[in-house]
Amino acid sequence: MLKLEGFEFKEVERPGLLPTSATEPAAGAAADASTQAAAETASRTVEDGGTGPYKALMATDSTLGTHTIFRPKDLSAFGEKNKLPIIVWGNGACANSPWEHVNFLSEVASHGFLVVAIGPMPAEGQRGGAGGPTKSSLMTDAIIWALEQNRDEKSHYHRKLDITKIAASGMSCGGLQALEVAPDPRVTTAIICNSGILGNPGSGIRGMPNLPKDHLAKLRTPVLYILGGEKDIAYKNGMDDFRRINHVPVFAANLNVGHGGTYARPHGGDFAKVAAAWFQWQLKGDKDAARIFEGEACGASKTEGWKVEKKNIP
């Protein structure tokens, strides 16, 4: 169970969901499974599928071979009354694989989200060697793909996605990619992890988006910065972004773990807790999750290790 001060993600039983120990689709999901087999060429469970109510898997989809999909295993739980918001993700170091973030992304997906990450699905146990650099346009490709899948009657995502709720998110270089894509009118929120626009554009690693600070004025949705505290090499850039953003809701959450964050920890560690709560609030309207960020003594501020600042958030 994920827990932040004043808010818990509770595992609940839902009809038609896979048992947590199952490796094959439940009988009620047979129709979904046959459709999935046609598009998904490979899949596996990360850790135990996450702590959320919808056990997740990681997959390669033949209709988007340039990306990795993280989604609930059983899509029969989703439809007109329970849709999957969409999250697109960019990796650290502009890498062409989410290998560093699989625990984190699987955990987020287990709370009822479709996550589309840049790069092919990493091999089991992969460490490094992901290639790159990637481009921000791959995040836009992910959005377009998700919208098409929702329209396609042959897709197992048909009419199961909430195309009005889309998040751009990423870590380090991927965070800059998310910032570059965030002004897209289809994007409704952004999470920027271990990142921020450089004070000297062009001084970053090869492939990093060359954004000027005035790009921040183009943001049009609520933004969450998750940073690794003062020993994070992106701390100064991220907090400088925070200070400059005054026209949209913005929240900065710092945990003193450095630039590497907590992505590789079980279920993505504390970064996943804060990110999942933000997604629950911004993309699903969860009022309990909102308490993590709202109020003079918000839940995140009372959670051990976290230091927070916010603007334009009650």
C-alpha positions in Angstrom: 0.0 0.0 0.0 1.3 3.4 -0.9 0.9 6.0 1.8 1.4 9.7 2.1 0.4 11.8 5.0 -3.4 12.0 4.9 -3.8 9.8 1.8 -3.5 6.1 1.0 -3.8 4.2 -2.3 -5.8 1.2 -1.3 -5.9 -2.1 -3.1 -9.5 -3.0 -3.9 -11.2 -6.0 -5.5 -12.8 -5.2 -8.8 -14.9 -7.6 -10.9 -12.9 -9.2 -13.8 -9.5 -8.2 -12.5 -6.6 -10.7 -12.5 -5.8 -12.3 -9.2 -2.5 -10.8 -8.1 -0.7 -14.1 -8.5 -2.2 -14.9 -11.9 -0.1 -15.1 -15.1 -2.9 -15.8 -17.5 -6.0 -13.6 -18.2 -9.0 -14.2 -16.1 -12.0 -15.9 -17.9 -13.9 -12.6 -18.0 -11.1 -11.0 -20.0 -10.9 -13.6 -22.8 -12.2 -11.2 -25.5 -9.6 -8.6 -24.5 -6.8 -11.2 -24.4 -7.4 -12.3 -28.0 -7.4 -8.7 -29.2 -4.3 -7.9 -27.2 -2.4 -10.9 -28.7 -2.8 -9.4 -32.2 -1.1 -6.1 -31.3 1.2 -6.8 -28.4 4.2 -8.8 -29.5 5.8 -9.1 -26.0 4.9 -8.3 -22.4 5.9 -9.1 -18.9 5.1 -8.0 -15.3 7.5 -5.7 -13.5 7.9 -6.6 -9.9 4.4 -7.8 -8.8 2.5 -5.5 -11.1 2.3 -2.6 -8.7 0.4 -1.8 -5.5 -2.6 -0.2 -7.2 -6.0 -1.9 -7.8 -5.1 -2.7 -11.4 -2.1 -5.0 -11.6 0.0 -3.7 -14.5 2.2 -5.1 -17.2 4.8 -3.7 -19.5 4.4 -4.4 -23.3 5.6 -3.9 -26.8 2.9 -2.9 -29.2 3.3 -3.6 -32.9 1.4 -0.4 -33.7 4.0 1.7 -31.8 7.3 -0.2 -31.8 9.3 3.0 -30.9 7.7 3.0 -27.4 7.0 0.9 -24.3 3.5 0.6 -22.9 2.6 0.3 -19.2 -1.0 -0.5 -18.6 -3.4 -2.5 -16.4 -3.3 -6.2 -17.4 -7.0 -6.5 -17.6 -8.6 -3.9 -19.7 -12.1 -5.2 -19.3 -12.3 -3.1 -16.1 -12.3 0.0 -18.3 -14.9 1.6 -20.5 -17.3 4.5 -20.7 -17.7 4.8 -16.9 -14.0 4.1 -16.0 -11.5 5.4 -18.5 -7.7 5.4 -18.6 -6.0 8.8 -18.6 -2.9 9.0 -20.8 0.6 9.7 -19.6 3.5 10.1 -21.9 7.1 9.7 -20.5 10.6 10.8 -21.5 13.7 9.1 -20.1 16.8 10.4 -18.4 19.8 11.1 -20.5 17.5 11.3 -23.6 17.8 7.5 -23.6 15.8 5.4 -26.0 14.6 3.0 -23.3 12.7 3.4 -20.0 14.9 0.8 -18.4 15.8 3.0 -15.4 12.1 3.8 -14.7 10.2 0.5 -15.1 9.4 0.1 -11.4 8.1 3.7 -11.3 6.1 3.5 -14.5 4.6 0.1 -13.7 3.5 1.4 -10.3 1.8 4.5 -11.8 0.0 2.3 -14.4 -1.3 0.1 -11.6 -3.5 3.0 -10.4 -5.4 3.0 -13.6 -3.4 4.9 -16.2 -2.0 4.2 -19.7 1.7 5.1 -19.7 3.5 5.4 -23.0 7.2 5.8 -22.6 9.8 6.6 -25.2 11.9 3.7 -26.4 11.4 0.0 -27.1 10.7 -2.3 -24.2 14.0 -3.0 -22.2 15.3 -6.5 -22.0 14.8 -8.2 -18.6 17.6 -7.1 -16.3 18.8 -4.4 -18.8 21.2 -1.8 -17.4 22.3 0.9 -19.8 22.9 0.5 -23.5 19.7 2.2 -24.3 20.9 4.4 -27.2 19.7 7.9 -28.1 19.4 10.7 -28.0 15.7 10.9 -28.4 13.5 13.8 -29.4 10.5 15.5 -27.8 8.5 14.7 -30.9 8.4 11.1 -29.7 6.1 12.2 -26.9 3.8 13.9 -29.4 3.9 10.6 -31.4 2.7 8.8 -28.2 -0.2 11.2 -27.8 -1.3 10.8 -31.4 -1.0 7.0 -31.1 -3.2 6.9 -28.0 -5.9 9.1 -29.6 -5.9 6.8 -32.7 -6.1 3.7 -30.5 -9.1 5.1 -28.7 -10.9 5.6 -32.0 -9.9 2.3 -33.6 -12.6 -0.3 -33.2 -10.0 -3.1 -33.6 -7.9 -1.8 -30.8 -8.2 -3.2 -27.3 -8.1 0.5 -26.1 -11.2 1.4 -28.1 -13.2 3.9 -26.1 -11.3 3.0 -22.9 -9.0 6.0 -22.9 -9.8 9.4 -21.4 -8.5 11.6 -24.3 -9.4 14.8 -22.3 -6.8 13.9 -19.6 -3.2 13.7 -20.9 0.0 14.3 -18.9 3.5 15.0 -20.2 6.1 13.8 -17.9 9.8 12.8 -17.8 13.0 12.7 -15.9 16.2 14.9 -16.5 16.4 15.2 -20.3 13.0 13.6 -20.4 11.7 16.4 -18.1 12.9 19.0 -20.6 11.2 17.0 -23.3 8.0 17.1 -21.3 8.4 20.9 -20.8 8.8 21.3 -24.6 5.6 19.3 -25.2 3.6 20.7 -22.3 2.1 23.7 -24.2 0.4 21.3 -26.6 -3.4 22.1 -26.1 -4.1 18.4 -25.7 -1.9 18.2 -22.5 -3.7 18.9 -19.3 -0.9 18.6 -16.7 2.9 18.0 -16.5 5.3 16.4 -14.1 9.0 17.4 -14.4 11.3 15.1 -12.5 14.9 15.9 -11.6 14.9 18.6 -14.3 14.6 22.2 -15.2 15.5 24.5 -18.0 19.2 25.3 -18.0 20.3 28.8 -17.3 22.7 28.6 -20.3 20.7 26.9 -23.1 22.7 24.5 -25.1 25.1 23.6 -22.3 23.5 20.2 -21.5 24.1 16.8 -22.9 23.7 15.9 -26.6 20.1 15.9 -27.7 18.8 17.8 -24.7 16.0 20.3 -25.7 17.5 23.7 -26.1 14.8 25.6 -24.3 15.1 29.2 -23.1 13.7 30.3 -19.8 11.0 32.3 -21.5 9.5 29.0 -22.7 8.0 28.7 -19.2 5.5 31.4 -20.1 4.0 29.0 -22.7 2.9 26.6 -20.0 -0.9 26.5 -19.7 -1.6 23.7 -17.2 -0.7 22.7 -13.6 2.9 21.6 -13.2 4.6 19.4 -10.6 8.4 19.4 -10.1 9.8 16.4 -8.3 13.4 17.0 -7.4 16.1 15.2 -5.5 17.0 18.1 -3.1 20.1 20.2 -3.2 22.4 17.4 -4.2 20.4 16.9 -7.3 22.3 18.5 -10.2 19.0 19.7 -11.6 17.9 21.3 -8.3 18.9 24.8 -9.1 17.4 24.7 -12.6 14.2 23.2 -11.4 13.8 25.6 -8.5 14.6 28.5 -10.7 11.8 27.3 -13.0 9.5 27.2 -10.0 10.3 30.8 -9.0 9.7 32.0 -12.5 6.3 30.3 -13.0 3.6 32.6 -11.7 0.7 32.2 -14.1 -0.3 28.5 -13.6 -0.5 26.2 -10.5 2.9 24.9 -9.7 4.2 22.6 -6.9 7.8 21.8 -6.1 8.5 18.7 -4.0 12.0 17.9 -2.9 13.3 14.7 -1.4 17.1 14.7 -0.6 18.0 11.6 -2.7 20.0 13.3 -5.5 19.6 13.2 -9.3 18.9 9.4 -9.5 15.6 9.8 -7.6 13.9 6.7 -6.3 12.7 5.1 -9.6 14.6 1.8 -9.2 13.4 1.3 -5.6 10.5 -1.2 -5.0 7.4 0.2 -6.7 9.3 3.3 -7.7 9.9 4.5 -4.1 8.7 7.8 -2.7 8.8 9.6 -6.1 6.1 7.2 -7.4 3.9 8.0 -4.4 3.9 11.7 -5.1 3.6 11.3 -8.8 0.7 8.9 -8.6 -1.1 11.2 -6.2 -0.7 14.1 -8.6 -2.0 12.0 -11.5 -4.9 10.9 -9.4 -5.8 14.5 -8.6 -5.1 16.1 -12.0 -6.3 13.4 -14.3 -9.0 11.7 -12.3 -10.2 14.5 -10.0 -9.5 12.5 -6.8 -10.3 14.8 -3.9 -8.4 12.6 -1.4 -5.3 12.8 -3.6 -5.7 16.6 -3.8 -5.1 16.9 -0.1 -1.5 15.8 -0.7 -1.0 19.2 -2.5 -3.8 21.5 -1.2 -4.0 23.3 2.1 -1.6 25.2 4.3 -0.3 21.9 5.8 -0.7 19.7 2.8 -0.1 16.0 3.0 3.3 16.1 1.2 4.6 18.7 3.6 3.8 16.4 6.5 5.4 13.4 5.0 8.9 12.5 6.3 11.8 13.8 4.2 9.8 16.0 1.8 10.2 19.7 1.5 7.5 21.5 -0.6 6.7 24.9 -2.1 3.7 25.9 -4.2 2.0 28.7 -6.0 -1.6 29.2 -7.2 -2.7 26.1 -5.3 -5.0 26.6 -2.3 
